[in-house]
Amino acid sequence: MNNHQTAQLALKGLKVTVIHCRTSQKFLIKQLTDRKTSEITFPLEDPEGKNPPRDVLLVEYLRDKYQQEIQFKDFPSLDIGKGNKKNYVPMEFCVLVEGQPYRKEGLYMSLARPQQRRDAICKMVEAEDGPCGAISGNFEIEVDSKMTSVLGRILPPPDLKLGSQSRHHVNDKCQWNLVGKSVVEGKEIQRWALINFSYKNHRDLKRQVDVFVGQLKDRNLKLGIKMEEPAVKHFRHMDELWAVGKVEKLLNDVVNEAGQKNKGELQMIVCVMASKDNGYKYLKWVSETKIGIVTQCCLSSNAYNNAKDQFLANLCLKINAKLGGSNMELMERLPNFGSEDNVMFIGADVNHPTGRDPDKYPSIAAVVATINWPAANKYAARVRPQKHRTEKILEFGSMCADLVNTYARLNSVKPNKIVVFRDGVSEGQFDMVLNEELDDLVEAIYDSNKYKPEITLVVAQKRHHTRLFPKEGNVPPGTVVDTQIVHPFDFDFYLCSHFGQLGTSKATHYYVLWDDNGFNSDSLQKLIYNLCFTFARCTKPVSLVPPVYYADLVAYRGRMFQEVLMEMNAPSSTTSSVSFEQSFYKLHKDLQNIMFFV
């Protein structure tokens, strides 16, 4: 990514005021100009309307109109025009509005260890201006400053199946490594391409690429995955990623070149990039909606100059999952289900635009579902745009019905039991999920008396302020608390399924809204904990049940698609309607039922 792109990413969407004229109006930065301020012209209309507009230089216009001389003529200007109108203003005349939220990805978060966080919380509670201070005393309210003592228990980790090994035990941190081990099902990689986007004119680059390819093949082989030499190798500059049209032409060229070499259809394209780049989303949108080939991106700083084994192993895991392989499985059947059952797990989430985004930015609904049983570790995904900042998934029933039919087509039987995990809703939205989304699901998939699967609906909440503090360190993986701090009558519990390496672990709050499957606390807690070991791209249990985790990844991918579409249609007057057009978000038919998103 060049300096211009970096600056545009940092500034786009921020609000500014201007100082060259008297106005209190706030403007939104649309983009940086491609040209230097000294070169910018615009059509100036005749105030009397007698003559056609004439092109004038921006610097001359500001000098004549406002008696302002531009100091930094070689810098680009900001476009702060509304809608389709252009309004170029030099950066030196713009002031950022105070109080704007800083993007989370740009923050460095200082993670307090459990004891530090516990001490900070107690100090806050006991402070004079806190709950135990004079204000509470004035109302004759007494606050106990001691934390609530609760009883918890630790669930045992499941045994795993890795490759030909009959049983594998995890370590004390519930982690495992892949040294000397293979995956359960490795998809042979016969036809693939490599595009190097870190092209520089030095003689060592091709050697570095060959070394990386050799290391990747070797690491795949150790995992039980046979990988051939790439059918095509392309060496390109990062500027090939700066426009959607360039990306589409490049990928089509790669596909056609492979075809001309009689290599057949490509299974995958590996893209080695010099840096994180805005073009990443162009690459994903084109490959996943237009071309229909999965891509795997990585940075040249990691791939070249003796790539680390852990990096290569993680890359292989992601590639194998994307191509339909199985990295690991649970040895034992998931609890509460019998040998005659066919079970589907569904995850659902909605990704909302930021508060500063206009109404033309849709919310993105994502639904994923397992398509295999009993391993339950392969997922298909569906993504839909919907009304701005609407939490209810408007097409939940139809998306789930599509996934149920996909399960039936792949397994020759429909699931007789379904467990739905819903993410991102607060207690105030439970009624909507239970009485609207669940009803929509039932209406869409029930078929008179012929097909009525038993459904369980669970909400997974990560946005809460509850913290669990054992006497020392973090709560260990598998910790469950289901008394005292939970609802007195409802079915809910806190489960910490991951090992807290940094900071203070946050347990996920699971809340059961509906249950046809007759789960008790033990069986559902064990089910969720065991599922957390099946996440495809790491060798440890994750903090959130995988159906929800995957739904979050798919929703974020849909947000990337939306950003691409808004940029593509920025000059158009129909931008508002285009951003909600489902066809732009529709996955290519070859990718709809594989895990392209991991």
N, C-alpha and C positions, 0 to 999 in steps of 0.2 A: 504494500500500500504506500503511495507517495504522500508527501506532506500535504498536498491539496486535499486529498481524500480524507486524511486523518483529521485535518481541521474541519472539514465539512461534517464529518461524523460527530465531532465534539460540539459543533455549533447548531446544527440543524434542529429545529423545534424549540429553541430557546427564545425567550421574549426579550425585546430591547426597547429602549426609548431613544429618541434622536435629539441632538443638541444644536443642529444647524438651523432649526426653525422652532417657533413657539408652539408646542403641542404637548399635552399630557398623555397622548395616545400611546398604547403599547403595540408593538408589532412582533409578528412571529417570523423567525428566520426560516426561509424556505430552502435556500442553498447559497453556496458561494459562486460567484461568477467565474467562468472559465478564463476570461480575459483579465488583463491587468486594468486597474482603474483608469490609467491614462489612455487606454484603447477603447473604452466602453462608449458606445453611442446609443442614442435612443431617438425615436421619432417625436419631435416637438410639434404639437398642433398649433395652428394659427388661432389666437383667441377670438378673432373676428370671423373665422371660418371662410375667409376669402381665398386663401391659398392652401394647397395640400400640405400635409405634415412634412417637415424637413429634418434630416438627421443632424443631431448636434452632439458634440463631445460632452460627456458628463462633467469633466473638470471645468470646461468653459461655462456650462450652464450654471454650476454652483458658484462660480466666480461672479457671473453677471447677476444672478438672481439673489444670492445671499451674501455676496462679498466674502466668500470663504475660499481660501486657497488650500488645495490638497497637498499635504506633506508627503504622504506615502503612496505615490502614484504607481509604484511597481507592485503594490499589494492588490489582491482581488477585492471586490466590493461584496456587500451582502444584498441579496434579493429579498426584500421584505414586503413584496406586493401581495395583495389578497386575491384569492381565486386564480384566474388566468392572467391577471394584470402584473406587469413587471414594475418594480420600484427599486431602483438601484441606489444604494447609499454607501459611501465609503465607510470602512470599519471604524475609522477614527472619529466619526460622527455618531457612533452607536454606543450605548451604555447598557450593559446587562441589567435586567430587572432583579432586584434583590429577592431572596427568599424562595428561589426556584430549587426544587429537589434535584440533588445530584444523582446521576445514574448509579444504581447499585453495583454494576460491574466495574465501576471505576473506584470503588471504595476499598480500602484495606481495613478489614475488620479485625480488631484486637479481640482475641477469644480468651475470656477469663476462665481459668481453671475452676472446678467446682467449689473449692474452699473459698477462693477469692470472690466468686459470685455470691456465695452464701453470706459471706461477711458484708458485702456491699448491700445486699437486700436487707439484712438485719439493721445495718446502719441507717438505711433509708427509712425503715419502719419506725425506728426509735428516735429519729431526728425531731427537733422541736417543731418543725413545720410539717411533720409527717403524721401518720395515723395515731401515734402515741403522744402527740404534742398537745399544746394548750387548746387548740381549736376543738379537738375531740372532748377534752375535759370540760369545756364550756357547755357542751351538750350532755354532760354526764354520761359519756360513752367511754367504756373501758375496752381497750384493745390488748389482747394477749400478744406479746411480741415474740413468743416462741413459735417456731414452725410446728406444724401438725405432724405428729408421729404416725406413720402408716406401716402396715405389714405388706410386704411384697414377697414374691417368690420368683425363682429363676427356672425357666423352662430348659430342659436339656436340648442341645442342638441335634439336628437330624444327621444321620449318616448319609454320605454322598456317594454317587456312582460317577467315577471318572474313567473313561475309556474301558479297557478290559478288566480293570480292577473290580472285584466283587463288592468291596466296601472301603470307604475312606473316612477316617475320623478327622474332624477339624481340631485346631489347637485351642488354647485357653482363650484366645481373642476371637474364636469362631472364624478364623481365616485359614486359607489353604493356599499352597503355591502349586505351580504347574511344572516344577522341575522334575523331570523324569516321568511325567504323567501325560496322558493323551485325553482328548475330548471324547465324549460318548459317541457322537456321530459327526464325522468330518466330511464336509462337502468338497469333492475334488474340484480344484480350480484349474480348468483346462484352457480357458480363453479369457484373457484379461489384458488390459492396456495400462500403461503408466504414462502420466503426463507430469513432466517436471516444470513447475512454474517458477523455479528459482534460477532461471537460465542466466549465466554470466559467461562471458567469453574467456574461459580459462580451461586449460587442457585436462584438469583433474576432474571436471564435473562428470563426464561420462564414466570415468573409473569409479567415482563415488556412487553413481546410480547403479552400476553393475554390482558393486559390493553390497549395496542395500538390497537389491533384488535377490542376491545370493543368500543374504542373512534372513530375509523374509521367507524364502523358500525353505531354508534349513529349519527355521523355527516352526513353520507350519508342519514340516515332516515330523518333527519331534512330538507335535501334538496329534499326530495321526492324520494329517491332512496333506494330500499330494497336491503340489502346486507346480504348474509348468512355467516355462519362460514366458514373459509377456509377448503377446502377438504383435503389439505396437508399442513403440516408445516415441514420445514427442517431447521436444525441448522448447518451451515457450517462455515469454516474459510475463510478469504479473499484470501488465496492462491488458493482456488478453481477457482478464476478468472484469474489466471496467464497464462493460456494457452487455446486456442480455443477448443482443444479436451476435456479438463476438463469441460469447460462450456457446451459444447454440450451434454456430457454424463450426467451432472447434470440435465439439463433441460429435457432430455429424461427420466431420472429416475423419475423426478417429474410428468411428464405427464403420464408415465406408472403406477406409484403408484396411481394416481387419477383414472385411468381406472380400476385398480384392485379392487378399492373400489366401483366400479359401480357408480362413480360420473359423468361419461360422459366426454366429451371434456371440457378442461379448457377454460374459457373466458379470463383469465388474470393471470399473476404472479406478485406479489408485492415483490420487493427485497429491503431489509433494509441493507445498507452497512455501515461499520465502518468509511470509509473515501472515498474521491474521488479517483478513481483508474483507471489505464490504462485498466483494465479488463472490464470496463463499455462498451467500444466499442465492445469487444468480445461478451458480453451479448446481445447487440443490434443486431449485425450482425447475430448471431446464431438464436435468437428468431424471427427476422423479415425476414430472407431469408431461414432458414432451418426448424424451428419448426412451425412457423405460429401462434404464440400467442403473444399478446401485453404484454409488461412488464412496470411496473411503479416502478422506483427506488427512494429511499429517503435515507437520512442519519440517522443513529441511534441517533445522537445527537439531531435531530429534532423530531424523532418518539417516543423516550422513555422519561421517566421522565416528565410526564404531558405535552404532545404535545400541542402546542398553537392552539387555534381555527382557526386562520387565516391559519396556515400551513395545518391543516386538511381539511379546506374548499377548499384551492387551490389544494390539492391532489385529492379531490373528483371531482372537476371540470375537471381536466386532465383525470382522469379515465373515467368519463362519456363521455367525448368527444372521447376518444380512442375507446370506446365500441359502438359508434354510437348514443349517446344521444345528446340532444340539451340543452345547458345551459341557453341561453337567446335568445330572438328574438326581432326584431323591431316591434313596434305596427303598423306603417304605411308602406304601400308599398313603395319600393324604387322609387325615381322620374324618370320620362321619360319613364316609362314602363306601359302598360295597362294590364287589367285583362286577355286578350287573349294571352299575350306574355309568352314565356318560355325563360328565360335568363340564360346564363352561364357566370361566371366570371373566367378568367384564369390568373394565376400568373406565371411568368417565371424568372429564375435567373441562373447564372453560377458561380460556386465556383472554383477559380483558385488555383493551388499549389503556395507555396511561391517562391520567386525569387531564393532561394538557392536550391530548389528541382530540380532534373535532369529531362530530357525529358520523362523518363519512367513514371512519375507521370502525370496522365490525369487531365484535367479539368472535373468538374462534372456539368452536365446540369440537372436542375430540373424544372418540370412543374406541377402545381397543378390546379385543377378546381373544382368549386362547382358542386354538384350532386343533389341539391334540390332547389326548387323554390316554393313560393317566399321568404322563410326564408333565403336562400342563406348563410347558415352557416356550411354546411358539405362539406368536400373536399376529393377528391381522388388525389393521387400523382403518378408521374412517374419520374424515375431518370435514367440517362444514362452517362457513361463515354465518353469522346471525346478527340480529339487531344489536346496535352499540350498547355495551355494558349490560347485557341481559344475562342473568345467571342461569335461568332455566334453559336446559338444552331443548331447543324448539323441535328438533327432529330426532329426539332420543329413540322413540319407538321404531322409526323406519331404519335408523342406523343399526340398532340392535337386531332387528329382523333380518337385515342384510347379512350381519355377522352370523346369526343362527343358521341361515341358509348356506353360508359358506362352510360352516362346521359340518352341516349335513352332507354337503357335496364332497367334502374331503374324507369324511368318516363313514359315509353311507348310513348315518343315523343322526337324528337330532338330539341335542343334550336334554336329558330328563331332569337335570338339576342345574340351576343357574345361581351364581353368587355375584352380586353387583357391588362394586366398591366405588363410591362417589366421593370426589375430592372437591375442596374449595368452598364448601357451604358452611354457614354459621348455624347456630341453633335456631335463629329466627327464620331460617329458610328450610328447616326440616319438613314443615308442612307442605311446602311446594314440592320438594323431592318425593315425599311419600304419596301425596294426593294428586300430583300432576305428572311428574316424570314416571313414577311407577305405574300409574294408570295408563299412560301412553305406551309403556313397554308391554303391559299385559294385553292391551287392545291390539297391538301390532303383531304379537307372536302367538297368542292363544288361537287355536283353531277348533271352535265348537267344543265337542267332547273328545276330539281325536288327539289334540296335542295341548297339554297344560303342564308345562314344567313347574317344578317347585322352585320358588324364587326366595333368595335371601338378599336383603339390601342393607349395606353397611356404609356409614359415612366415616371417612378418614380425615382427621383434623390435625394439622401441624401448627396452625396459627393460634396458639394459646400460650398462657403465661405460667403454666404449671411446670415446676422443676422438681426433680427427685434427687435428694442428697443422701447417699449412704454415709457411713461414718468416715470412710476414706475413699478418695478418688471418685470416678464416675460410676454410674450404675452399669453393671455388666450386661452383655447381650442376653436377651431372653427374659429380662426383668418385667414382671407384670404386677400392676397394682389395680385391684378391682373392688376395694372397700374404702370407706370413709370419705374419700375425695371424689367419688363417683355419684351418680344419681341414685337416690334411695330405692327407686322402684324399676327404673329402666335398665336395659342391657347395654352397659358400656364399660370400658376399661382402658388403662394406659399400658402400652407395650413399647419397651425400648428394645429394638431388634438388632441394633448395630453396636459396634465397639467405638467408644468415643476417644479418638486419638488426640483431638484438639478441643479446647473449650469445655463447656458443660453440655452433656448429652441432653437432648430433648426427646422425650417419649412421644409417640404418636397416640392420639386419643381416638379410639374406635368406638362408634356408636351404632348399635343395631336398630334400624327403624322397622324392619319387616323380616320375618323368618318363617318360611314354610318348611325348611329343611330340619327343624328340630335340633339346632345346635345348643349345646350347653356351653358354659364359660370355658371349660377345659378344652373342648374339641375345637372351638372357634379360635381361641388363642393359639393353640398348637398349629392349626391350619395356617393362620396368618404368619406366624413366626417361621414355619417351614417354607412357606412360599417366598419369604424374604431371602432365602438362600439360592433361589433360582434365577436371580437377575443375571442377564446374559453377559454383561461386559465387565464384570469384576469377580474377584475370588474371595468374597466376603459377603455376609448378609447386609442388605441395605436398610435404611431407616424407615422406609415406607413400602407397603405391600406393592409388589411389582406391577399389577394391573394399573394402579394409580400412577406409579412412577412413569410407566410407559405412556399413559394418557397425557401426562404433563409434557413429555418429550414431543409427542405428536402435536399437541396444541401449540407448543412453541414453534414447531416446524411450520404449522399453518400461519402463525404470526409472521414468520420470515417470508412466506409466500405473499402475504398481504402487503408487506413492505415493498417487495419487488413489483407488485401490481400497481401500487400507488406511484412508484417512481416511473414505471413505464407509461402511465396514463396521466402524469402530472400536467401536461399541456392541454389535456382534453377537458371539455366542459361537462363530460359525463362521468367524471371520476367518482362521484358519490355512488352512482348506481353500479359502476363497474366493480368496485371493491367488494360488493355483496354478491357478485355473479359466481354461482357455484362452479361453473365450468373451469374457471381459472384455478380452482383449488383441487380439482379432481385428479387423483393419482392415476398414473398410467396403469393400464390393465395388468401389466406384468409385475407391478409392484404392490398391488392392492392387498395381497395375502402373504407378504413376507415382511420381515422386520427391518425395513429400510431405515428406520429412525434411530436405531441404537448407536 
